[in-house]
Amino acid sequence: MRGDNLTVFLVETYVIKPDKQAEFVAYKEKWKKYFGYKEGHLERFKEVKSHRTFSQMLGGNWGGYVEMWEFENLAACEKFFNKIMKSDYMTKLNPQFASLVVPAAYSMNVWSSVM
């Protein structure tokens, strides 16, 4: 199946360094403000249909998170990436995020819905 006409999810997984948990909470507040986060929607980036962040509760790695970004289709996901790569997020907030994450624990994947 092709992902260009189906809902697409960008899925990021990562682990926050144990000594950086408090800094991560502060970072997420800045993140919410930057993206205009309101109840799962990003006011600043209309290409994103919804966004959720999940924290690890049982099993897996302590400090683990999953972020799911929902897009109407692959074209909307690409448009979002183009905008974010040209934004000041990459020079202001992304370096802070990178300093909080266990490097080998980060992954990013794009999934398409099949049903």
C-alpha positions in Angstrom: 0.0 0.0 0.0 1.2 3.5 -0.7 1.3 6.0 2.1 0.5 9.1 0.1 -3.3 8.8 0.4 -3.5 7.3 3.9 -3.0 8.7 7.4 0.6 8.8 8.3 2.2 8.7 11.7 5.7 9.9 12.5 6.8 7.9 15.5 9.7 9.0 17.6 11.1 6.9 20.5 13.7 8.0 22.9 15.0 7.6 26.5 15.7 10.7 28.6 19.0 10.5 30.6 18.2 9.7 34.3 19.8 12.9 35.6 17.9 15.1 33.0 14.3 14.2 33.9 13.6 17.7 35.5 15.2 19.5 32.6 13.0 17.4 30.2 9.8 18.7 32.0 11.0 22.3 31.5 11.9 21.6 27.9 8.4 20.2 27.2 6.9 23.4 28.5 9.0 25.4 26.1 8.1 22.9 23.4 4.4 23.3 24.0 4.7 27.1 23.8 6.8 27.0 20.6 4.4 24.6 18.8 1.2 26.2 20.2 0.2 22.9 21.7 -3.4 22.7 22.8 -5.1 19.4 23.7 -3.2 17.3 21.1 -3.2 19.9 18.3 -0.3 22.2 17.2 -1.6 25.6 16.4 1.6 26.7 14.7 1.8 23.7 12.4 -1.6 23.0 10.8 -0.1 20.0 8.8 -0.1 18.0 12.1 -3.6 16.5 12.7 -2.7 15.4 16.2 0.3 14.8 18.5 0.7 12.8 21.6 3.6 12.0 23.9 3.6 8.8 26.0 5.9 7.9 28.8 7.0 4.3 29.7 5.1 2.8 32.6 5.9 -0.9 32.6 8.6 -2.9 30.9 11.1 -1.4 28.4 13.5 1.3 29.4 13.0 3.6 32.3 12.8 7.1 31.1 11.4 5.9 27.7 9.0 8.1 25.6 7.1 7.7 22.4 5.8 10.7 20.4 3.2 10.1 17.7 2.6 12.8 15.1 -0.5 12.2 12.9 -0.7 13.6 9.4 -3.4 13.4 6.7 -0.9 11.9 4.2 2.8 11.7 3.4 2.8 15.1 1.6 1.6 16.8 4.8 4.4 15.1 6.8 7.0 16.3 4.2 5.5 19.8 4.3 5.9 19.8 8.1 9.5 18.6 7.9 10.4 21.3 5.4 8.9 24.0 7.7 10.5 22.7 10.9 13.9 22.3 9.2 13.8 26.0 8.2 12.5 27.2 11.6 14.4 28.5 14.6 13.3 25.3 16.4 16.4 23.6 15.0 18.8 26.1 16.5 16.9 26.9 19.7 15.0 23.9 21.1 16.3 20.9 19.2 19.9 21.2 20.6 18.4 21.3 24.1 16.4 18.2 23.4 19.4 16.4 22.0 21.3 17.0 25.2 18.6 15.3 27.3 18.3 12.1 25.2 20.4 8.9 25.5 21.9 9.1 21.9 21.7 5.3 21.1 18.0 5.2 22.3 16.6 7.7 19.7 14.6 6.5 16.7 12.3 8.0 14.2 10.0 6.1 11.8 7.1 6.9 9.6 4.1 4.5 9.6 1.1 4.5 7.3 -2.4 3.2 8.3 -3.5 0.1 6.6 -7.0 -0.2 8.1 
